[in-house]
Amino acid sequence: MRLFSKDNKVKTKEQRKHESMVFLKSHGIEPMKELPFIEDGEKITLRSKEEVVKRAIGLLLISLYAEGLCTGEPRDNHRSWIETLIRQYSARNFFTPKEKTFLENNQPPQAESIHFSWQYEPLAVLLWSLGFLDMKDALSVPAEICDVPKVVNSVKVFQSYNKLYSHAVLRGREIILDQADLIYRYDWVCVEDRIHNPEKHKMEWGIVMGRHKALNWLINYGLDVPQDWDNVSTDT
């Protein structure tokens, strides 16, 4: 996926939809023409840089912890290690209610560990929005998972919340909205594929859903009743 608004030029929702449709068709993807628009830019309030940085750190730590549990090694070893990182990044309050429950569970179900270990995809989107990853690293055509070591290192290199925050530059509203519109239409194609081809187990579906969640959270989707991370809607 490419960056449409290189100059952060304000667009109408009609222009944004048109660009998304042209791009998807150029890749052989045909979303339904009748899919509605997303909101105009002036009606969107982005998450603050502070919110995004804290959420990125929370996602990184929960993903590392869950990935460790998936190896089958003793939980206590990973819990001690992740506690060290929580203190290092002053991240005690960066976790959502569901993440806190997972961290505190002495015997988390394997399914939960697998679920939380899949948070690198939305994390990559948040790091892109903060300027730490390029488009090709976070929002390329979702044919394969992101470069996990690169995603992890783009945070760990700063070693603290304050350093990460000071280097972050939140991308412009129009640029983020371009990607929110595009992933919305891409997700509809994935939903249709799951309905008509339920026997498939496409990795692409999970990648798109993770990106869609992150982008909807960034633009405060459902602004009348802002949704927290645990409950962000990715409806199509």
C-alpha positions in Angstrom: 0.0 0.0 0.0 1.3 3.4 -0.8 1.1 6.8 0.8 -1.5 9.0 -1.0 -1.3 12.3 0.8 2.4 13.0 0.7 1.7 16.7 1.3 -1.1 16.1 3.8 -3.5 17.9 1.4 -7.1 18.0 2.7 -9.4 15.8 0.7 -13.1 15.2 0.5 -14.4 11.8 1.5 -15.3 11.2 -2.1 -11.7 11.9 -3.3 -10.3 9.6 -0.6 -12.7 6.7 -1.6 -11.8 7.2 -5.3 -8.1 6.9 -4.6 -8.6 3.8 -2.5 -10.7 2.1 -5.2 -8.2 3.0 -7.9 -5.3 1.6 -5.9 -7.1 -1.7 -5.0 -8.2 -2.3 -8.6 -4.6 -1.8 -9.7 -3.8 -4.8 -7.5 -6.7 -6.9 -8.9 -8.9 -6.3 -5.9 -12.6 -5.3 -6.4 -14.3 -3.9 -3.3 -18.0 -3.2 -3.5 -18.6 0.2 -5.1 -21.5 0.9 -2.7 -19.4 0.8 0.4 -20.0 4.1 2.2 -17.4 6.8 2.9 -15.5 7.3 6.0 -15.7 10.7 7.7 -14.2 13.9 6.2 -11.0 14.9 7.8 -12.4 17.9 9.6 -14.7 15.6 11.6 -11.9 13.4 12.8 -9.9 13.9 16.0 -6.7 11.9 16.0 -5.4 10.2 19.2 -2.7 12.3 20.8 0.9 11.5 20.5 1.0 10.6 24.2 -1.9 8.1 23.7 -0.2 6.5 20.7 3.2 6.2 22.3 1.7 4.6 25.5 -0.4 2.2 23.4 2.6 1.2 21.3 4.6 0.4 24.3 1.8 -1.6 25.9 1.3 -3.6 22.7 5.0 -4.3 22.4 5.3 -5.6 26.0 2.1 -7.7 25.8 3.2 -9.2 22.5 6.7 -10.1 23.8 5.2 -11.7 26.9 2.6 -13.7 24.9 5.1 -14.8 22.4 7.3 -16.1 25.2 4.4 -18.1 26.7 3.8 -19.7 23.3 7.2 -21.3 23.5 6.0 -23.4 26.4 8.7 -22.2 28.8 7.7 -21.6 32.4 5.4 -18.5 32.9 7.4 -17.2 35.9 10.5 -16.7 33.7 8.7 -14.6 31.2 6.7 -12.7 33.9 9.9 -11.7 35.7 11.5 -10.5 32.4 8.4 -8.5 31.3 8.2 -6.9 34.7 11.7 -5.5 34.2 10.6 -4.0 30.9 7.4 -2.6 32.4 9.6 -0.7 35.0 12.1 0.4 32.3 9.3 2.0 30.2 7.2 3.2 33.2 4.4 1.2 31.5 2.4 0.0 34.5 -0.6 1.9 33.4 -0.2 1.4 29.6 -2.2 -1.9 29.5 -5.9 -2.3 28.7 -8.2 -4.2 31.1 -8.0 -7.4 29.0 -4.2 -7.1 28.8 -4.0 -6.7 32.5 -6.1 -9.8 33.1 -3.9 -11.7 30.8 -0.7 -10.5 32.5 -2.1 -11.4 35.9 -3.4 -14.9 35.0 -1.1 -17.6 36.4 -2.3 -20.0 33.8 -3.5 -18.1 30.7 -5.1 -20.3 28.1 -3.0 -21.1 25.1 -5.6 -19.4 22.8 -5.1 -16.1 24.7 -1.3 -16.3 24.4 -1.6 -16.9 20.7 -4.1 -14.0 20.3 -1.9 -11.5 22.2 1.2 -12.7 20.3 -0.5 -11.5 17.1 -0.3 -7.8 18.2 2.8 -7.0 16.1 0.7 -6.0 13.1 -1.4 -3.3 14.8 1.8 -2.3 16.7 3.6 -1.7 13.3 0.7 0.6 12.2 1.1 2.7 15.4 4.8 2.9 15.0 4.3 4.0 11.4 1.9 6.7 12.6 4.6 7.9 15.0 7.2 8.1 12.2 9.3 5.1 13.4 8.5 2.8 10.5 8.1 3.4 6.7 5.0 2.4 4.7 6.7 -0.7 3.4 7.4 -1.9 6.9 3.9 -1.4 8.3 1.3 -1.0 5.5 2.6 -2.9 2.4 0.1 -5.2 0.6 -0.7 -7.7 3.4 0.7 -10.8 1.8 3.1 -11.7 4.7 3.5 -10.7 8.3 5.5 -7.6 9.3 9.2 -7.8 10.1 8.8 -8.5 13.8 12.5 -7.9 14.8 12.4 -4.6 13.0 9.1 -3.6 14.7 10.5 -4.6 18.2 13.8 -2.9 17.7 12.2 0.4 16.6 10.9 0.7 20.1 13.6 -1.0 22.2 16.3 1.2 20.7 15.0 4.1 22.8 15.0 2.2 26.1 12.4 4.4 27.8 9.0 6.1 27.4 10.5 9.6 27.6 13.1 8.9 24.8 10.5 7.3 22.6 8.1 10.1 23.1 10.7 12.8 22.4 11.6 11.2 19.0 8.0 10.5 17.9 6.3 12.7 15.3 2.7 11.9 14.7 1.8 11.8 11.0 -0.8 14.1 9.6 -4.5 13.5 9.8 -5.0 13.2 6.0 -2.2 10.6 5.6 -3.7 8.5 8.4 -7.2 8.8 7.0 -6.0 7.6 3.6 -4.9 4.4 5.2 -8.0 4.1 7.3 -10.2 4.3 4.2 -8.0 1.9 2.2 -7.9 -0.8 5.0 -11.7 -0.4 5.5 -12.3 -1.4 1.8 -9.6 -4.1 2.0 -11.2 -5.6 5.1 -14.6 -5.8 3.3 -12.9 -8.0 0.6 -11.5 -10.2 3.3 -14.9 -10.6 5.1 -16.5 -11.6 1.8 -13.7 -14.1 1.2 -14.2 -15.7 4.6 -17.9 -16.0 4.0 -17.6 -17.6 0.6 -14.4 -19.6 1.3 -14.6 -20.6 4.9 -12.3 -23.5 4.4 -9.4 -21.1 3.7 -7.1 -20.0 6.5 -5.5 -16.9 5.0 -2.9 -15.2 7.0 -3.9 -12.0 5.1 -7.2 -11.9 7.0 -5.5 -11.5 10.4 -3.1 -9.0 9.1 -5.8 -6.8 7.6 -7.9 -7.0 10.8 -5.0 -6.0 13.0 -4.2 -3.0 10.8 -7.9 -2.0 10.6 -8.2 -2.0 14.4 -5.1 0.2 14.8 -6.2 2.7 12.2 -9.8 2.9 13.5 -8.4 3.5 17.0 -6.1 6.2 15.7 -8.9 8.2 14.1 -11.2 7.7 17.1 -13.7 5.7 15.0 -17.1 6.1 16.6 -16.1 9.5 18.1 -19.6 10.1 19.6 -18.7 7.3 22.0 -14.9 6.9 21.7 -13.9 3.2 21.8 -11.1 1.9 23.9 -8.6 -0.5 22.4 -10.3 -3.6 23.8 -13.5 -2.7 22.0 -12.5 -1.0 18.7 -15.0 -1.9 16.0 -13.7 -3.0 12.5 -17.1 -3.3 11.0 -17.5 -3.2 7.2 
